[in-house]
């Protein structure tokens, strides 16, 4: 599941975990794994770096009580360069997962998700980005109905 800005506690904790991983607190960070995949497709060069933190170790600022099934936090940094124009774009996205898969597998799963445009039907058609249901289980229930 994509981590969105309207999920304040989760969004902030995820960004903080990845931010702290580059500081002196590396020894306090959960186990992590990294992979990168480069492709030349559709007239562009693409690179996707995937870093996964496995939540087997307690992270004091992560809202585990709100996300008890969370096993991994994922960061995908993608860079695309259009060969004909040399225009480069970069994007960083965060995900949360209940599966215990490798960084390589998760990188491929996220790519498949984006390529199949499943996110479009959820975010655009179903307006999930604009959904402001906050009360307890209402967001999960409405997502199930959709």
ChimeraX attribute file (.defattr): number of C-alpha atoms within 10 A of each C-alpha:
attribute: neighborCount
match mode: 1-to-1
recipient: residues
	/A:1	12
	/A:2	15
	/A:3	19
	/A:4	15
	/A:5	11
	/A:6	14
	/A:7	11
	/A:8	11
	/A:9	13
	/A:10	22
	/A:11	18
	/A:12	16
	/A:13	17
	/A:14	22
	/A:15	14
	/A:16	13
	/A:17	17
	/A:18	18
	/A:19	10
	/A:20	13
	/A:21	16
	/A:22	10
	/A:23	10
	/A:24	9
	/A:25	9
	/A:26	11
	/A:27	9
	/A:28	12
	/A:29	20
	/A:30	17
	/A:31	14
	/A:32	16
	/A:33	13
	/A:34	16
	/A:35	16
	/A:36	15
	/A:37	13
	/A:38	13
	/A:39	11
	/A:40	13
	/A:41	9
	/A:42	9
	/A:43	11
	/A:44	16
	/A:45	16
	/A:46	19
	/A:47	17
	/A:48	22
	/A:49	18
	/A:50	26
	/A:51	24
	/A:52	28
	/A:53	23
	/A:54	21
	/A:55	20
	/A:56	11
	/A:57	12
	/A:58	11
	/A:59	14
	/A:60	8
	/A:61	13
	/A:62	18
	/A:63	15
	/A:64	15
	/A:65	8
	/A:66	11
	/A:67	13
	/A:68	9
	/A:69	13
	/A:70	18
	/A:71	19
	/A:72	24
	/A:73	25
	/A:74	27
	/A:75	25
	/A:76	24
	/A:77	16
	/A:78	18
	/A:79	16
	/A:80	19
	/A:81	17
	/A:82	16
	/A:83	13
	/A:84	8
	/A:85	9
	/A:86	11
	/A:87	10
	/A:88	13
	/A:89	11
	/A:90	12
	/A:91	10
	/A:92	12
	/A:93	13
	/A:94	20
	/A:95	19
	/A:96	21
	/A:97	18
	/A:98	14
	/A:99	12
	/A:100	13
	/A:101	15
	/A:102	18
	/A:103	23
	/A:104	17
	/A:105	13
	/A:106	23
	/A:107	24
	/A:108	15
	/A:109	13
	/A:110	17
	/A:111	14
	/A:112	12
	/A:113	13
	/A:114	12
	/A:115	10
	/A:116	10
	/A:117	12
	/A:118	12
	/A:119	16
	/A:120	14
	/A:121	11
	/A:122	14
	/A:123	14
	/A:124	12
	/A:125	9
	/A:126	14
	/A:127	11
	/A:128	19
	/A:129	12
	/A:130	10
	/A:131	13
	/A:132	11
	/A:133	14
	/A:134	11
	/A:135	8
	/A:136	9
	/A:137	9
	/A:138	12
	/A:139	14
	/A:140	13
	/A:141	11
	/A:142	12
	/A:143	12
	/A:144	8
	/A:145	6
	/A:146	9
